[in-house]
Amino acid sequence: MELTPQTELALRKAEKLPTAKLHAAQYVIALVLVILAAGLWRLEVVSADNFRALAEANRIRKVPVLAPRGRLFDREGRLLVDNYPSVSCFLLREQVKDLNSDLPLISAGLHITPEQILATLKRFQMAPKYQPIPLKQDITPDEQAFIEAHRNELPELETLDEQRRLYPRDGFAAHLIGYVGEISEDDLNKSKYAFYQPGDVVGKSGVEATYDSLLRGVDGSRDVIVNSHGKEIGRLGQTLAQPGKDLKLTIDLDVQMAAERAMEGKTGAVIALDPHTGEILALVSRPTFDPNQFAVRLSKTYWNEIVNNPDHPLLNKATQAQLAPGSTFKIIMSYAGLQENAAQDMHVMCSGGASFYGHFFACDKRHGMVDVEHAIPWSCDTFYYTLANKLGIDTIAKYATDLGFSQRTGVDLPDEVTGTMPSTAWKMKNFHEKWYAGEVISVGIGQGAVAVTPIQLARAIGGVASGGALKRPHLVFPDEVPPDELEAIHESFPGSGDKTVPLATANWQLITDAMAATTTSGTAAPAHMEGIDFAGKTGTAQVVSHSAGMTSLGVGKERANAWFVGMAPRRNPDIAVAVLWEHGGWGAGSAPVAAQIINAFVTKQRKRENNIRIAEKPPASTPAPPGQPTAQATSAPAAPKSTEVSN
Amino acid sequence: MFRLSSYRDFDWVLLGFVGLLSVISVLEIKSATLHTKFHGFETKQIEFLAAGLVLMFLISMIDYHRLIDIVPWAYGISILSLLAVKLVGQKVLGARRWINLGGGVHFQPSEWVKLVLIVAVARYFWNLGGRELSWTDIGKAFALVCIPMAMVLAQPDMGTSLTYFPVLLCGLFLGGIRFKQAAILLLIFTVLIGGAWKSGKLLKPYQKARLTSFIDPDADPKGKGYQIRQSLIAVGSGGIWGKGANKGTQTQGDFLPIPYTDFIFAAFCEEHGFVGALGVLLLYFLILMRLIQNAQTAADLPGTFIIMGIVAVITFQIAVNIGMVVGLMPVTGIPLPLMSYGGSSILFTFLALGIVMNIRMRRFVN
């Protein structure tokens, strides 16, 4: 190997470095490695637990598993409200890198405007950062595919399988069922919702609201392993969701259907209940709304349509409309007069009205000589002007209050109203004015300041027909609800509840017979049903106050409200129905509504009784043809109903 | 003049340690790319290692004095190749560091420039003949190293350019810089670096942010501090025994950034714990000690200088890379020698080892 002269020269020097310098280098290296080892010790031994927790927090994501909401059934176990599977899109704010740049893509993919997204974000700005924000509910398969396809670009989007409410179509039973929706900020501040989170779905009205705590169940959660893009790469344990409790309502689907059909095209409300128990068999309010529209994000147009409707579709008129009861109040008047022993021997000459305190009060007919037995079916105003004048306002108020007026009934529906029963004390309290004796005259025919709800009326008159036993109306069988829950519900829905008012047998018979006469020879005679013991009372309540009694019905929004309270049978009825047809004109117009409902109820009742009779007959009485097994004879006619009886 | 060099004088012990570390590296690269699109990088790493071994044997056959002779030429070519990178280099992630040689082969000149510098510095100090260093000598040494360093820094590749600096430091130290001179230099440097930092001309803002984020990674956990934070979580959560091979949640879940190159040690720590990490540190210690022993037994001054230059570079890279992983050093993008995935880094290391073998084989002066 040839070397250059220069290298040769250098080689000759051939000196060596002092070894001390190399030792120094060794020490430096050892020191460096020791420092690094100390750094490792600090992380891996001293703070290992802390970092292990951080690593777990990195990769484990808690995904809520939503509890399916309890379903609703009618009293015979027929499904009213079901759930259906649906997918919602959530935004994970912890995954967001630059939302502003992602906005257009999210907006296009999910078909929501950027403004809506920002508004949603704003709504949740106080919520903890790890909590997913619901961006869009019930997304389409296309939108779901969009999210899957953009996992890398939009790791902040997450889908969640949910169960959604499926309500009956066309607003069937909408007011009693209610609807669910995302909890509002106002609600979150209420003590009732102390344990709820923003974004939770809660019952907003009807049974959905009252029994929310039972229906909602308990959400579970699933721990999934994700990578840094939020993609699920594995699963850990899970806490199962406890499904909400199914509830059996007191509603009878057949009766409800009859009521819905009878109220078709009308404005107002119908309530049918069983006066023995207070079980509500049907409840209809018109106009109605589609709760399915509320279950998912409400469209602006639908909301505007509802809010701008002058007839207030969201109002449950059976419990929230307080209106003058008109002549239906005469049952209460009769009850008061008879119990005070003032009406029994009263005979009033009706010549188309009478004068009191210098004013003439009209009656719609010249009834001639009228006693209480005829005053009810004929609905003679003159008689009740006179009776009211005789009893005085405070006596009337005492009996009316006994029957539950001016108080809530305690029905298990939210926001029930009390109505108004005027009295001297009431006037002093509210108007700081003395009661004028003349004011009592129009109260006698259910006008003036008297205001009632259909449910109050059905309960009170049903109670009178049941010998004075009044029940708390309810939509859910009490044995469906745990005792402590039931107590809590009674406490949060206070009202006059279950009570018995005194009612002499003779008076009871007199009133109920007179109500039966109403539908045979009285004001509701056209609604008479052959073979059904149908009793009732009409009411035509003026909307615009006239100085005297009924002289004209008025037109349009000034047209009188048509009331009817009916029951069957006349004494100890199995069903009591109150019908309010707003601006329906004569009360007699509402009688056929009640008649249809009662007819549906009675027909069904009789069919069932017939079936029971057949089921109870010994199999031998319908002899089987020789050679055929006897099983056929027992199973054929009594199939579904017989099992019910045997239970 | 020289005894005939033979492979019996090859440092098989050193090669054994290096081989062990390479196996660990391949296994960890396999684990770190298991669920990513880089799956299969471990086989490429094996190919790099094989190529490295071949190059190592090849370079060990050429007398290192030949290398010293041709180093002025090599130095000139280095400067030219760095210029070429600036002019025709491929832009990857905003920096020009690579030259495309065609056929899918990319060449990163800055790695082999490192090797040239080591030899050049050795030659420079050897030529000084062990005399006391004048300020002119020191100035020339600085120029020798700082010209290519500045060019690499301008690519910009702060990490690699920093690895040139220990070559100079090592040269000055072994070349006999006096304590007073060193103190003055340190003072000047402190002032200069402080001034450069303030003026913002020398470093790009992202480089500055990267350098400072290690002090408080939680200040911006999603942004600048993300990498270092995830690295700390990976290392810390490994605990004493680690989570097991292929079971690191930070590594497998893609939380740890580039776990097969710059952060491979974090991935290794997560999966093999403090015990495994100590084992790797021990291997590095043994390799470095073995290198220094070879420097000691080298036949002449340039041999010692070259090996010590290599020791300085490797030590520096270990300190900066592992220091970064455990949060003691800023993120600079310096790979961990013999562990990180990457052809250029492996080729440098094995070429360097080849020169060490070369020097060792020729250690007996007659």
Interface residues (C-beta under 8 A of the other chain):
Chain A: M1 L3 T4 Q6 T7 A10 L11 K13 A14 E15 K16 L17 T19 K21 L22 A25 Q26 V28 I29 A30 V32 L33 I35 L36 A37 G39 L40 W41 R42 L43 E44 V45 S47 A48 N50 F51 R52 L54 A55 E56 N58 R59 K97 I225 V226 N227 S228 H229 I233
Chain B: F2 H35 D63 H65 R66 I68 D69 W126 N127 G129 G130 F173 L174 K222 Q230 L232 I233 A234 V235 G236 S237 G238 G239 I240 T249 Q250 Q252 G253 D254 F255 C269 G273 F274 A277 L278 L281 Y284 F285 L288 M289 I292 A295 Q296 A299 D300 L301 P302 T304 M308 V311 T315 I318 A319 I322 G323 V326 G327 L328 V365
